[in-house]
Structure formats: C-alpha cells, structure tokens
Amino acid sequence: MTFSNTIKLSLLSILPLFATSCHKDDEVVADPANLVVTFNSPKEGQIVKKGETVTIDADINFNTEMHGYKLTLVNTANNQELMNVEEHAHADVLSVNKTWTDTLSSATDVKITLSVAIDHGTSVDKTLTFKSVPQ
C-alpha cells in the first residue's frame, strides 16, 4: 500500500466522526411549541439595586436535543448590551446559572433574553424584565 493510499484510508475512516458530531435524532420533530423555559431568578419586575449581584438562573427543557443558548442583558433605556454569553451544549435539558453585578447609575428596566437554539437553523427567544434602581 502506498503512502497516498494510507492517507486516503485514514481520512475515510475518520470522516464519519465529523458527519455525526452534531446530529439530532431524526425521529423527534423539533417543534418550538415544545420548548419550556423557566426563569427561577430573577423574577419578572424584581427590583435590583446598584451594587447587587443578580443570579440569572433558568431551566430549559425540550423534547429533543438542543444546541445551546445565547443569554443577553440589555438596558432598555438606551439599548446598551450589559451581558452577552453563548453556550454551545447538546442536551434536551439545559441549565443557565450566570451572575451579573448591577453598576447602572439611573433607574431603568433590564431585559433578559434567552435565545435557545433548538436546532442549527431555529432559535426561540424567551424574555424577562427586571428593574434596576440606584441606591
């Protein structure tokens, strides 16, 4: 066997690993209506004071494997992005547990958006808004 043939055989033997690395079970339909996101913390409308640390805690459940999420916090008064975290994870149950410290100087609403990738072409957004107030 020539060196060239050895290389070709080696590449052909590992190719299936790449083809199946991000594969979803074909028998389960990724219907966005089946996505359940539960925000445990903070609560809708909760008041947070400058200097306090907010724990963003959420549970994400789906009827088949998801591909991760993107978490953003935005100051709604000026659309300033306060936090942006992306997690690429493959599971039908995901947990979010992140912290953010309030450094805002004026009262405003802060919107949390959790964008869940239920497959590589479809994301579903869930939002929650809490209030930031200076001390």
Legacy VTK file of the C-alpha trace (Angstrom):
# vtk DataFile Version 3.0
C-alpha trace
ASCII
DATASET POLYDATA
POINTS 135 float
0.000 0.000 0.000
1.393 3.394 -0.964
1.668 6.325 1.367
-1.062 8.145 -0.609
-3.483 5.236 -0.206
-2.724 5.060 3.520
-3.619 8.738 3.905
-6.845 8.274 1.932
-7.898 5.308 4.051
-7.105 7.215 7.241
-9.210 10.172 6.151
-12.089 7.942 5.081
-12.077 6.189 8.448
-12.458 9.421 10.458
-14.902 11.173 8.118
-17.991 9.601 9.752
-16.971 11.154 13.076
-17.351 14.635 11.600
-20.574 13.800 9.808
-22.274 12.700 13.046
-20.773 15.129 15.549
-23.835 17.382 15.660
-26.656 15.089 14.622
-30.169 15.165 16.036
-32.378 12.102 16.377
-34.402 12.095 13.139
-37.449 10.528 14.797
-38.238 13.513 17.048
-39.607 16.722 15.499
-38.049 19.939 16.833
-41.330 21.800 17.364
-40.692 25.201 19.034
-44.015 24.847 20.908
-42.427 22.051 22.970
-39.736 24.325 24.432
-40.200 25.122 28.130
-38.066 27.853 29.719
-38.450 28.517 33.439
-36.766 31.607 34.876
-36.079 30.838 38.538
-34.196 34.056 39.197
-34.630 36.956 38.902
-38.404 37.245 38.896
-40.373 39.383 36.431
-40.406 43.003 37.714
-37.957 42.287 40.561
-36.129 45.380 41.858
-32.333 45.240 41.960
-30.185 47.978 43.493
-26.877 49.268 42.166
-24.048 47.111 43.514
-26.178 43.987 43.950
-25.325 40.801 42.101
-28.153 39.220 40.134
-28.154 35.481 39.555
-29.713 34.542 36.233
-30.987 31.035 36.866
-33.151 29.257 34.308
-34.103 25.730 33.319
-34.601 24.842 29.653
-36.435 21.662 28.645
-37.179 20.361 25.166
-38.492 17.139 23.666
-35.225 16.536 21.793
-31.616 17.655 21.837
-30.965 21.401 21.733
-27.789 23.077 20.508
-27.220 25.674 23.216
-28.327 29.174 24.085
-27.402 32.844 23.994
-28.093 34.975 27.067
-28.188 38.763 26.787
-29.000 41.537 29.237
-29.947 44.914 27.769
-30.563 48.294 29.402
-33.926 49.155 27.832
-33.419 52.922 28.300
-30.566 53.081 25.801
-30.366 49.545 24.312
-26.878 49.100 25.797
-25.882 45.451 25.984
-24.837 44.689 29.549
-24.048 40.992 29.188
-23.714 38.508 26.331
-22.966 34.835 26.927
-23.209 31.945 24.465
-23.155 28.279 25.434
-22.934 25.527 22.830
-24.324 22.423 24.518
-26.136 19.339 23.270
-28.888 18.068 25.563
-32.653 18.024 25.978
-32.276 19.690 29.401
-30.040 22.736 29.893
-29.427 24.903 32.951
-28.423 28.545 32.973
-26.629 29.885 36.027
-24.822 33.178 35.431
-24.289 36.299 37.514
-24.299 39.993 36.682
-23.463 42.881 39.008
-25.632 45.983 38.659
-23.440 49.030 38.002
-26.146 51.234 36.486
-26.425 54.809 37.764
-30.029 55.558 36.874
-33.301 53.673 37.197
-34.124 51.531 34.179
-35.597 48.249 33.093
-33.163 45.477 32.220
-34.365 42.895 29.722
-33.032 39.352 29.789
-33.306 37.468 26.517
-32.607 33.758 26.446
-32.326 32.642 22.821
-32.393 28.841 22.692
-31.056 27.051 19.593
-33.421 24.117 19.169
-31.574 23.122 16.015
-28.943 24.758 13.822
-31.472 26.878 11.945
-34.109 27.665 14.564
-33.893 29.659 17.787
-36.667 30.550 20.214
-36.447 33.677 22.393
-37.817 33.923 25.932
-37.610 37.210 27.819
-37.938 38.592 31.331
-37.608 42.171 32.556
-36.449 43.361 35.971
-35.852 46.849 37.367
-32.511 48.410 38.240
-32.548 51.325 40.685
-29.717 53.392 42.149
-29.273 53.178 45.926
LINES 1 136
135 0 1 2 3 4 5 6 7 8 9 10 11 12 13 14 15 16 17 18 19 20 21 22 23 24 25 26 27 28 29 30 31 32 33 34 35 36 37 38 39 40 41 42 43 44 45 46 47 48 49 50 51 52 53 54 55 56 57 58 59 60 61 62 63 64 65 66 67 68 69 70 71 72 73 74 75 76 77 78 79 80 81 82 83 84 85 86 87 88 89 90 91 92 93 94 95 96 97 98 99 100 101 102 103 104 105 106 107 108 109 110 111 112 113 114 115 116 117 118 119 120 121 122 123 124 125 126 127 128 129 130 131 132 133 134
